[in-house]
Amino acid sequence: MKGNSVKYLSIYEELKQDIVDGKYPVGDLFPAEPDLQKRFNVSRITVRNAVKLLVDEGYVQRIHGVGTIVLSRKESLQLQTLLSFSEENSDRNVHASLHSFKDSMVADPMVCSQLELPKGATVSCHERLRWIGDVPIGFQRVYCPSFITLYAEELEGPNVSLYKLLREKGFVVTNAKETIESIEADKRLAEVLQVEENKPLLYVQRVTRDQRDRLIEYAEIFYRGDRYRYNVQLQVPR
C-alpha cells in the first residue's frame, strides 16, 4: 500500500511538471487514463489518484463527454483556510530559506498602521524565500510586534512553520485579512525570484490576529505571476 501511495504521488509530480513546462498546453485534452496506465505501467486506480490531485489543484478538469482538459500551468494557492506556507504545501517538494533577520527595528508608518502601533514602535522583521524544488516562487517579508520574541535560529530551517512557532509561544493565529493585487517586480525582487524586472507578481498583504484578538503579524508576500495563482471558493450567504 505504501509503495502504491508513493507511486501515485511521483506520477502526479511528473504530470504536474509536464503541465508547468507546457508539454500539455492549456485548453488541450489531457491524456486519458488508459494512456497514462501504459506510460507509467501502473494500475488504473494509481493513475486516477494522481489525476485527482491535479484536478483538486486546478491544473486539469474532467468534463463529461469530452475528457480531461488542461486548465492552468500555475500553482494554486487556497484561500479557504489560514495556513502557513509550509503547512499549505506539506505534500509538495517545498522549502524556505531565511533571507534576512532583524530582531528589532523602528517600524515605518505603513507597518505601524497595519499593526496599530504608535509612531516609533519597534518590531522584528524577517524575510524568507520560498521554493518549490529548485525554483524560487515567493518572497515573504514579515513584521511582528516587539512583545513577540523571535530568533534567527528558529526561522532558519527549510521546513519551519511560522504559525506553528507562534503557537508554541502562545500566539495562536485565528484569523487574517488579506489584500491581493498585481505589481511589477523591481530590481531586488527580480533578482531574488529569478525573473526579469517589471515582470508581473502577485502581491499579498496579510494582517493576522491571535486568540486574544491581538495583531501579531503584518506580512508582505510576493509570488511569481508565472508560477502561482489564487483559488477562491465563494458561498452565497443564507
N, C-alpha and C positions, 0 to 999 in steps of 0.2 A: 504493500500500500504506500509506504513512504517513497519507494522508488518511482511509482506512478505519479505521486504528487510532485516530486522534483522534476519529472519528465514534462508534465504539462506546463509547469512554470517556466522551464527552459524553452519550450516551444512558444509559449506566449511572449517571452522576451525576444526571441528571434523574429517572430512575426511582427511584433511592435517595431523592432528596429528596421525591418523591411519597409514598413509604412512610413516611418520617420525619414528614411533615406529616399523615399519616393519610388520604390520598386513597384508599389501598388498605388497609383495616382488617386487623389481624392475624386470621388464620383464614379470610379470604376468598380466593377464587380470583384469581390474578394474571392479567392479560390474556394471551391466547395469542399465540404468535409471529406468526401472520398479522395479528392486530390491531395488534401493535406495528410490523410492517412498514409497514402502511398509515399509522399515526400519524406515523412518522418518515421514511417514503418511502426506505427502505433495503433492502438485501438481507437474506435470512434469516440468513446467516452473521454479519452485523453485529449483528443482534438477538440471535442465540444467544450471541455473545461477551459482549455486555452483560449478558444474563441470567445467564450463567455466573459473572460476578463477584458478582452478587447472591446466587447460590447459595453460592459459596465463602465469602462473608462472613456467611452465616447469615440474610439477610433473607428469602429465599424457599427453598422446597424443591419439587423435582419429584417427584410421586407418580404412578407408573404407573397408568393407567386413570382417574386423577382430574384431573390437570393440575398447575399450579404454584400452591402455597399460600403466602400471606404468613405468615412465622414471627415476625418481630420488627421493631420500629421503631427499635431501638437499634444503635449502632455496636458492633462486636465486637472485643474485644482477644484476640489469640492468646497462648497460654501454651506453645507447643511450642518456641520458640526465644527466646533472650535478645537483645532488640534495644532500642536507644534509641527514644524516641518518633518522632524524625524518620526513622529507618531503618524502623521499623514502618509508618509512614504515608507512605512516599516517593511512592506513587502517588496520593495524595489532596491536596486543596486545604487543606493544613495548614501551620501555622507556630506559633512560640512567641515570647513576649516576656519579657524579663528584668524581674522584678517588684522584686527587691531583691538586694543582694550585700554580704556581709561577708567580707573576706579572712581575718579572724582573730577568733575569739570563744571564750570559755570554754564547753566542752561541758557540757550539763546531764547529770544522772545517766543518763537514758534513752539519750542519744547515746553516752556513754562505754560503757554496757553493750553497745549494739549494735555498736560499733566496737572493743570490747575495749580501751579506752583507760583510763589511770589517771585518778583524780579530779584535776580541774583542768587537764586536757589542752586544747589549743586545736585548733579545727577551722575550716574555711571553711564558709560557708552561703550558698547562693543559692536564690532562689525564681523559678520561671518559670510563666507562664500559657500554657496550650496552647489552640490554637484550631483549629477546622475551619471554613473560610470565615470568617464574622464572628461565629461562635458560640463562646464560651469553653466548653470541655468538660473541662478538667482543670487542677489546680493542683498543682505539684510543689515540694517543699522538699528540698534535697539537702545533706547534710553530708559533707565529705571530710576525712581526717586531714591534719595540718599538713605531712607530707612530700610532699604533692601541692600544687603551686603553681598556683592558678587566678587569672585576672584577669577583671574585669567585661567588658573589651573582647572577650574570647574568647567570652563567653556571650551577647552582645547580638544577634547575627544571628538572623533569623527561622527559619533552617533549620540552626542549629548542632546537631550531634550530640555530646552529652557523651561517649559511649563512643568515638567517633572521636577526639575531642580527647584523651581519656585514653590511647588507643592511641599517638597522636603523642608523648605524654610518656613512653611506655614502660610504661604500666599497661594491660595487655590483659585486659579482663573475660572471665573464663572460666566463671563460674557464679554463681548467685544463689539466695537463699532469700526467698520472698515469703509474707506473711501477708495475707489478704484478709478484710475484714469490712464490715458496713454501719454507717454512723454518720449522725447528723443534722448538717446544716450550721449552724455557729454564725454569728454576725453577720458576721465578717470573710469567711469562706468564701462565705456567701450573697452578699455584695457583689461579690467578685471573680469568682464563677462566674455571677452574674446569675440567682440563684434565690431563692426565699423562704427565710427562716430555718426551720430544723427539717426542711427537705426532705431525703430520703434521698440519701446519697452513697456511692459505692464507695470504701473506704479501703484503700490498699495500702501495706504496709511492705515495703521491699526492702533487703536487705543483699547486696552483691556482693563477690566476691573476684577477684584478678588471677592471672596465670600463675605467680606465686610464692606463691600462697595467702595474700596479704595482704588484709585488709579495707580496701577503698578507697572504699566509698560506703555511706551509710545514707540512704535516700530515703523520704519520706512523700508519697504521691500521692493526691489527692482527685479522683475522677471524678464528674461529674453522673450521678446514677442514672437520669435520664430519657433519657440520650443514649448511655450505654455499658453494655456487659456483657462478662463474661469468657467465653471459649470455651476449653474444655479437652479435649484428646484423651487418653484413658487406654488403657493396654495391660495385658493380663493377663501377669504375669511367666512366663517359660518355664523 
